Amino acid sequence: MIDLTRVRARWGRNPHYVNVDLARSEIGYLELNHLGEVVRVVVHDSTNEEHRIYLDEIHRLAEAFVGAAAACASLRR
């Protein structure tokens, strides 16, 4: 079981990249397109299964937020 309280997602200087930290160490990032959708997930240490599991879970959660934001935006039009 993963502990998401150990995870921090943060934007750097480029708004198309969301860095993902685990216990204060960057383990990878999510790359976003111009709509805010996740187009690529990168794990810095591809041999670390724990890091892959965390990034996959963050990706899964991010998709739900992007979908909800898109639905809200379409209602405003």
N, CA, C and O atoms as CSV, one atom per row, in Angstrom:
chain,resi,resn,atom,element,x,y,z
A,1,MET,N,N,0.847,-1.186,0.000
A,1,MET,CA,C,0.000,0.000,0.000
A,1,MET,C,C,0.885,1.239,0.000
A,1,MET,O,O,1.890,1.309,0.708
A,2,ILE,N,N,0.487,2.217,-0.814
A,2,ILE,CA,C,1.289,3.428,-0.889
A,2,ILE,C,C,0.753,4.481,0.068
A,2,ILE,O,O,-0.434,4.504,0.396
A,3,ASP,N,N,1.636,5.334,0.499
A,3,ASP,CA,C,1.306,6.387,1.457
A,3,ASP,C,C,1.429,7.735,0.747
A,3,ASP,O,O,2.528,8.279,0.637
A,4,LEU,N,N,0.320,8.270,0.272
A,4,LEU,CA,C,0.358,9.517,-0.480
A,4,LEU,C,C,0.712,10.726,0.373
A,4,LEU,O,O,0.961,11.802,-0.171
A,5,THR,N,N,0.740,10.580,1.688
A,5,THR,CA,C,1.159,11.699,2.533
A,5,THR,C,C,2.652,11.972,2.365
A,5,THR,O,O,3.136,13.031,2.764
A,6,ARG,N,N,3.385,11.027,1.777
A,6,ARG,CA,C,4.816,11.203,1.534
A,6,ARG,C,C,5.094,11.883,0.196
A,6,ARG,O,O,6.248,12.156,-0.136
A,7,VAL,N,N,4.035,12.157,-0.573
A,7,VAL,CA,C,4.190,12.676,-1.930
A,7,VAL,C,C,3.869,14.161,-1.970
A,7,VAL,O,O,2.952,14.640,-1.304
A,8,ARG,N,N,4.651,14.874,-2.772
A,8,ARG,CA,C,4.377,16.291,-3.015
A,8,ARG,C,C,4.502,16.527,-4.517
A,8,ARG,O,O,5.503,16.147,-5.126
A,9,ALA,N,N,3.503,17.145,-5.107
A,9,ALA,CA,C,3.558,17.532,-6.508
A,9,ALA,C,C,3.736,19.039,-6.548
A,9,ALA,O,O,3.097,19.770,-5.791
A,10,ARG,N,N,4.610,19.500,-7.438
A,10,ARG,CA,C,4.884,20.941,-7.489
A,10,ARG,C,C,5.230,21.358,-8.915
A,10,ARG,O,O,5.821,20.593,-9.679
A,11,TRP,N,N,4.851,22.580,-9.254
A,11,TRP,CA,C,5.208,23.132,-10.542
A,11,TRP,C,C,6.552,23.811,-10.422
A,11,TRP,O,O,6.859,24.447,-9.414
A,12,GLY,N,N,7.342,23.668,-11.456
A,12,GLY,CA,C,8.607,24.393,-11.539
A,12,GLY,C,C,8.395,25.653,-12.360
A,12,GLY,O,O,7.329,26.267,-12.304
A,13,ARG,N,N,9.396,26.032,-13.109
A,13,ARG,CA,C,9.287,27.237,-13.936
A,13,ARG,C,C,8.425,27.002,-15.173
A,13,ARG,O,O,7.775,27.928,-15.658
A,14,ASN,N,N,8.414,25.789,-15.681
A,14,ASN,CA,C,7.626,25.474,-16.873
A,14,ASN,C,C,6.282,24.898,-16.433
A,14,ASN,O,O,6.253,23.854,-15.781
A,15,PRO,N,N,5.171,25.547,-16.772
A,15,PRO,CA,C,3.860,25.077,-16.310
A,15,PRO,C,C,3.420,23.763,-16.950
A,15,PRO,O,O,2.398,23.204,-16.552
A,16,HIS,N,N,4.165,23.260,-17.929
A,16,HIS,CA,C,3.812,21.995,-18.574
A,16,HIS,C,C,4.449,20.793,-17.881
A,16,HIS,O,O,4.305,19.660,-18.341
A,17,TYR,N,N,5.142,21.036,-16.793
A,17,TYR,CA,C,5.784,19.948,-16.052
A,17,TYR,C,C,5.418,20.037,-14.577
A,17,TYR,O,O,5.562,21.091,-13.958
A,18,VAL,N,N,4.952,18.943,-14.023
A,18,VAL,CA,C,4.650,18.864,-12.600
A,18,VAL,C,C,5.643,17.875,-11.993
A,18,VAL,O,O,5.616,16.683,-12.299
A,19,ASN,N,N,6.506,18.380,-11.139
A,19,ASN,CA,C,7.488,17.520,-10.482
A,19,ASN,C,C,6.819,16.743,-9.357
A,19,ASN,O,O,5.949,17.271,-8.665
A,20,VAL,N,N,7.222,15.500,-9.176
A,20,VAL,CA,C,6.674,14.658,-8.121
A,20,VAL,C,C,7.805,14.264,-7.188
A,20,VAL,O,O,8.788,13.650,-7.603
A,21,ASP,N,N,7.649,14.627,-5.917
A,21,ASP,CA,C,8.643,14.323,-4.887
A,21,ASP,C,C,8.107,13.253,-3.952
A,21,ASP,O,O,6.915,13.215,-3.648
A,22,LEU,N,N,8.990,12.397,-3.506
A,22,LEU,CA,C,8.661,11.386,-2.501
A,22,LEU,C,C,9.653,11.571,-1.375
A,22,LEU,O,O,10.861,11.425,-1.566
A,23,ALA,N,N,9.141,11.890,-0.209
A,23,ALA,CA,C,9.992,12.120,0.965
A,23,ALA,C,C,11.101,13.129,0.646
A,23,ALA,O,O,12.267,12.915,0.975
A,24,ARG,N,N,10.713,14.220,0.004
A,24,ARG,CA,C,11.589,15.362,-0.298
A,24,ARG,C,C,12.646,15.108,-1.364
A,24,ARG,O,O,13.574,15.904,-1.506
A,25,SER,N,N,12.527,14.025,-2.111
A,25,SER,CA,C,13.422,13.755,-3.236
A,25,SER,C,C,12.584,13.619,-4.503
A,25,SER,O,O,11.585,12.900,-4.520
A,26,GLU,N,N,12.998,14.313,-5.561
A,26,GLU,CA,C,12.236,14.234,-6.806
A,26,GLU,C,C,12.406,12.850,-7.422
A,26,GLU,O,O,13.523,12.378,-7.632
A,27,ILE,N,N,11.268,12.210,-7.707
A,27,ILE,CA,C,11.308,10.864,-8.284
A,27,ILE,C,C,10.873,10.848,-9.747
A,27,ILE,O,O,11.060,9.846,-10.436
A,28,GLY,N,N,10.301,11.939,-10.220
A,28,GLY,CA,C,9.863,12.002,-11.607
A,28,GLY,C,C,8.994,13.211,-11.837
A,28,GLY,O,O,8.928,14.124,-11.014
A,29,TYR,N,N,8.318,13.200,-12.991
A,29,TYR,CA,C,7.438,14.317,-13.307
A,29,TYR,C,C,6.343,13.876,-14.268
A,29,TYR,O,O,6.435,12.842,-14.930
A,30,LEU,N,N,5.302,14.706,-14.317
A,30,LEU,CA,C,4.226,14.547,-15.284
A,30,LEU,C,C,4.382,15.666,-16.303
A,30,LEU,O,O,4.621,16.819,-15.943
A,31,GLU,N,N,4.247,15.321,-17.566
A,31,GLU,CA,C,4.271,16.330,-18.620
A,31,GLU,C,C,2.836,16.567,-19.066
A,31,GLU,O,O,2.101,15.619,-19.344
A,32,LEU,N,N,2.439,17.838,-19.134
A,32,LEU,CA,C,1.072,18.215,-19.474
A,32,LEU,C,C,1.026,18.888,-20.838
A,32,LEU,O,O,1.977,19.558,-21.241
A,33,ASN,N,N,-0.086,18.707,-21.547
A,33,ASN,CA,C,-0.262,19.438,-22.797
A,33,ASN,C,C,-0.895,20.793,-22.498
A,33,ASN,O,O,-1.069,21.153,-21.333
A,34,HIS,N,N,-1.240,21.549,-23.543
A,34,HIS,CA,C,-1.786,22.899,-23.345
A,34,HIS,C,C,-3.165,22.899,-22.692
A,34,HIS,O,O,-3.627,23.942,-22.230
A,35,LEU,N,N,-3.841,21.722,-22.647
A,35,LEU,CA,C,-5.143,21.618,-21.983
A,35,LEU,C,C,-5.012,21.148,-20.533
A,35,LEU,O,O,-6.010,21.030,-19.823
A,36,GLY,N,N,-3.791,20.883,-20.101
A,36,GLY,CA,C,-3.575,20.399,-18.745
A,36,GLY,C,C,-3.689,18.893,-18.602
A,36,GLY,O,O,-3.676,18.371,-17.487
A,37,GLU,N,N,-3.803,18.184,-19.736
A,37,GLU,CA,C,-3.905,16.727,-19.688
A,37,GLU,C,C,-2.516,16.111,-19.600
A,37,GLU,O,O,-1.566,16.615,-20.198
A,38,VAL,N,N,-2.406,15.037,-18.865
A,38,VAL,CA,C,-1.123,14.346,-18.731
A,38,VAL,C,C,-0.835,13.592,-20.025
A,38,VAL,O,O,-1.617,12.740,-20.446
A,39,VAL,N,N,0.293,13.916,-20.649
A,39,VAL,CA,C,0.668,13.252,-21.898
A,39,VAL,C,C,1.848,12.306,-21.722
A,39,VAL,O,O,2.093,11.448,-22.570
A,40,ARG,N,N,2.575,12.463,-20.624
A,40,ARG,CA,C,3.727,11.590,-20.391
A,40,ARG,C,C,4.053,11.569,-18.907
A,40,ARG,O,O,3.964,12.584,-18.217
A,41,VAL,N,N,4.430,10.395,-18.435
A,41,VAL,CA,C,4.869,10.217,-17.046
A,41,VAL,C,C,6.311,9.740,-17.096
A,41,VAL,O,O,6.616,8.753,-17.766
A,42,VAL,N,N,7.196,10.428,-16.394
A,42,VAL,CA,C,8.613,10.072,-16.400
A,42,VAL,C,C,9.057,9.760,-14.979
A,42,VAL,O,O,8.876,10.566,-14.065
A,43,VAL,N,N,9.640,8.577,-14.806
A,43,VAL,CA,C,10.239,8.184,-13.528
A,43,VAL,C,C,11.747,8.263,-13.720
A,43,VAL,O,O,12.288,7.641,-14.635
A,44,HIS,N,N,12.428,9.018,-12.871
A,44,HIS,CA,C,13.869,9.195,-13.036
A,44,HIS,C,C,14.637,7.879,-12.912
A,44,HIS,O,O,15.565,7.635,-13.684
A,45,ASP,N,N,14.270,7.043,-11.968
A,45,ASP,CA,C,14.927,5.745,-11.785
A,45,ASP,C,C,13.944,4.655,-12.205
A,45,ASP,O,O,13.165,4.162,-11.390
A,46,SER,N,N,13.990,4.288,-13.474
A,46,SER,CA,C,13.002,3.351,-14.007
A,46,SER,C,C,13.107,1.955,-13.407
A,46,SER,O,O,12.203,1.140,-13.587
A,47,THR,N,N,14.190,1.665,-12.699
A,47,THR,CA,C,14.324,0.351,-12.063
A,47,THR,C,C,13.682,0.303,-10.685
A,47,THR,O,O,13.568,-0.769,-10.090
A,48,ASN,N,N,13.258,1.464,-10.168
A,48,ASN,CA,C,12.672,1.526,-8.835
A,48,ASN,C,C,11.160,1.327,-8.937
A,48,ASN,O,O,10.434,2.235,-9.342
A,49,GLU,N,N,10.699,0.151,-8.571
A,49,GLU,CA,C,9.275,-0.201,-8.690
A,49,GLU,C,C,8.396,0.683,-7.798
A,49,GLU,O,O,7.288,1.048,-8.189
A,50,GLU,N,N,8.884,1.025,-6.606
A,50,GLU,CA,C,8.099,1.887,-5.712
A,50,GLU,C,C,7.842,3.241,-6.362
A,50,GLU,O,O,6.726,3.757,-6.294
A,51,HIS,N,N,8.858,3.820,-6.990
A,51,HIS,CA,C,8.687,5.112,-7.648
A,51,HIS,C,C,7.680,5.004,-8.788
A,51,HIS,O,O,6.860,5.905,-8.967
A,52,ARG,N,N,7.725,3.926,-9.560
A,52,ARG,CA,C,6.786,3.715,-10.666
A,52,ARG,C,C,5.348,3.640,-10.127
A,52,ARG,O,O,4.435,4.218,-10.717
A,53,ILE,N,N,5.150,2.933,-9.017
A,53,ILE,CA,C,3.813,2.810,-8.426
A,53,ILE,C,C,3.288,4.178,-8.001
A,53,ILE,O,O,2.128,4.504,-8.251
A,54,TYR,N,N,4.142,4.981,-7.359
A,54,TYR,CA,C,3.721,6.315,-6.926
A,54,TYR,C,C,3.365,7.193,-8.123
A,54,TYR,O,O,2.334,7.865,-8.107
A,55,LEU,N,N,4.200,7.196,-9.152
A,55,LEU,CA,C,3.920,8.023,-10.320
A,55,LEU,C,C,2.651,7.576,-11.030
A,55,LEU,O,O,1.876,8.413,-11.493
A,56,ASP,N,N,2.430,6.282,-11.123
A,56,ASP,CA,C,1.199,5.784,-11.742
A,56,ASP,C,C,-0.034,6.237,-10.970
A,56,ASP,O,O,-1.049,6.589,-11.571
A,57,GLU,N,N,0.049,6.232,-9.656
A,57,GLU,CA,C,-1.084,6.670,-8.833
A,57,GLU,C,C,-1.313,8.178,-8.977
A,57,GLU,O,O,-2.458,8.620,-9.080
A,58,ILE,N,N,-0.249,8.961,-8.985
A,58,ILE,CA,C,-0.386,10.408,-9.182
A,58,ILE,C,C,-0.994,10.688,-10.560
A,58,ILE,O,O,-1.845,11.565,-10.701
A,59,HIS,N,N,-0.557,9.946,-11.559
A,59,HIS,CA,C,-1.115,10.097,-12.906
A,59,HIS,C,C,-2.610,9.784,-12.902
A,59,HIS,O,O,-3.399,10.531,-13.481
A,60,ARG,N,N,-3.000,8.705,-12.267
A,60,ARG,CA,C,-4.399,8.317,-12.189
A,60,ARG,C,C,-5.230,9.413,-11.514
A,60,ARG,O,O,-6.315,9.749,-11.988
A,61,LEU,N,N,-4.728,9.963,-10.422
A,61,LEU,CA,C,-5.436,11.028,-9.714
A,61,LEU,C,C,-5.499,12.305,-10.549
A,61,LEU,O,O,-6.517,12.998,-10.543
A,62,ALA,N,N,-4.438,12.618,-11.254
A,62,ALA,CA,C,-4.405,13.827,-12.077
A,62,ALA,C,C,-5.433,13.754,-13.193
A,62,ALA,O,O,-6.066,14.760,-13.515
A,63,GLU,N,N,-5.608,12.581,-13.789
A,63,GLU,CA,C,-6.588,12.427,-14.863
A,63,GLU,C,C,-7.994,12.778,-14.378
A,63,GLU,O,O,-8.766,13.404,-15.104
A,64,ALA,N,N,-8.318,12.380,-13.172
A,64,ALA,CA,C,-9.641,12.694,-12.624
A,64,ALA,C,C,-9.834,14.201,-12.460
A,64,ALA,O,O,-10.909,14.721,-12.758
A,65,PHE,N,N,-8.811,14.902,-11.993
A,65,PHE,CA,C,-8.906,16.346,-11.825
A,65,PHE,C,C,-9.033,17.050,-13.171
A,65,PHE,O,O,-9.822,17.984,-13.316
A,66,VAL,N,N,-8.254,16.603,-14.156
A,66,VAL,CA,C,-8.319,17.212,-15.486
A,66,VAL,C,C,-9.704,17.001,-16.091
A,66,VAL,O,O,-10.268,17.913,-16.696
A,67,GLY,N,N,-10.248,15.800,-15.926
A,67,GLY,CA,C,-11.583,15.525,-16.456
A,67,GLY,C,C,-12.643,16.403,-15.805
A,67,GLY,O,O,-13.532,16.912,-16.486
A,68,ALA,N,N,-12.555,16.581,-14.508
A,68,ALA,CA,C,-13.514,17.424,-13.799
A,68,ALA,C,C,-13.373,18.882,-14.223
A,68,ALA,O,O,-14.373,19.576,-14.404
A,69,ALA,N,N,-12.147,19.344,-14.379
A,69,ALA,CA,C,-11.933,20.736,-14.804
A,69,ALA,C,C,-12.465,20.961,-16.217
A,69,ALA,O,O,-13.049,22.006,-16.500
A,70,ALA,N,N,-12.267,19.993,-17.098
A,70,ALA,CA,C,-12.779,20.121,-18.469
A,70,ALA,C,C,-14.299,20.160,-18.476
A,70,ALA,O,O,-14.900,20.924,-19.231
A,71,ALA,N,N,-14.922,19.339,-17.637
A,71,ALA,CA,C,-16.384,19.336,-17.556
A,71,ALA,C,C,-16.902,20.681,-17.055
A,71,ALA,O,O,-17.879,21.204,-17.591
A,72,CYS,N,N,-16.265,21.238,-16.046
A,72,CYS,CA,C,-16.677,22.540,-15.521
A,72,CYS,C,C,-16.497,23.638,-16.571
A,72,CYS,O,O,-17.350,24.514,-16.715
A,73,ALA,N,N,-15.400,23.583,-17.289
A,73,ALA,CA,C,-15.139,24.599,-18.309
A,73,ALA,C,C,-16.179,24.530,-19.422
A,73,ALA,O,O,-16.591,25.563,-19.950
A,74,SER,N,N,-16.605,23.324,-19.781
A,74,SER,CA,C,-17.595,23.194,-20.859
A,74,SER,C,C,-18.960,23.712,-20.415
A,74,SER,O,O,-19.743,24.164,-21.251
A,75,LEU,N,N,-19.261,23.656,-19.119
A,75,LEU,CA,C,-20.532,24.163,-18.608
A,75,LEU,C,C,-20.590,25.684,-18.644
A,75,LEU,O,O,-21.672,26.265,-18.728
A,76,ARG,N,N,-19.437,26.325,-18.580
A,76,ARG,CA,C,-19.385,27.779,-18.575
A,76,ARG,C,C,-19.641,28.383,-19.940
A,76,ARG,O,O,-19.993,29.558,-20.041
A,77,ARG,N,N,-19.471,27.601,-20.984
A,77,ARG,CA,C,-19.595,28.138,-22.354
A,77,ARG,C,C,-21.016,28.334,-22.762
A,77,ARG,O,O,-21.281,28.776,-23.880
